[in-house]
Amino acid sequence: MSRFVVDCGAVLHLASEGIEIAAEHELLAPTLLRSQTLSALHEAVHRGEIAPDVARDRLTRIQAIPIRLLGDAVLRRRAWDLAEQLRWAETYDAEYVALTQLQADAFVTLDTELARRIEGIVPTATIESLRTV
């Protein structure tokens, strides 16, 4: 079994494309994923990019994706230390990276800039790595 940390962009993509996750994979994310996906979809509706019913459908799809959400003190402490080490003001991305370090094999993000910034810190994987065959 492979364990992958997935970020908001990856989860939104999984939901919008209806991608099925291979049974041998376990998905993990920090608890902040719930708020990030909710906000990202609401913002897209507010900007007129998607219809409200489409956004609600994607929220339902996201809730159906088996993602183990974690947010204990160890994760928060590690995220803080990473943000300090990497000189990041915000800790949001650091939570994903910290969770990958602590519990996963690789981090799945569609954010190419973030992937570049964490090169050598944690392994990354493509969204295609999650698909069923």
Disulfide bonds with the S-S distance in Angstrom:
none
